[in-house]
């Protein structure tokens, strides 16, 4: 079974993360709304988790729905995350 990296999309408000969840589920993309890992900077405490193979589709769908995440992180290991996409600043590693 292939290993897929987990990605976490974080937003700047609970309203935006809930809207993003609805847009993605309506599009049939397999995602899960989860508590944001402690290492991630998030204002609302929630994140959308999905696998790396869905990343392009997630970004396209959220862009079309005008619900762009603040940052998308990939999980390097259980406690480390790397910002791989950000709406307005350079990516950084979170630990």
C-alpha positions, 0 to 999 in steps of 0.5 A: 500500500503506498504511503501518502503524506498528510497535508493540513490546510489552516485558515484564519477563522473558524467560519472559513475552515467550515466553509472550506470543509463544505466546499471540499465535501460537496466536491467529493474530495476525501478530507477530514476536519481535525483539531490543528496540530499544536505545532501549527500556527492557527487562529481557529484551532482547526485544520483540514487534513487530506493526503498529498495526492489530493493537494492540486484538487484541494487548491483548485476547488478552494480557489474556485470557492474563494476559500483560500487557506492561510497555509498548507503544511505537510507532516514530516513526522509526528511532531514536525510540519513544513509549510509547503504553500502559503497565501502571502509569505515564504514557507517555513518549518514548524516544530 
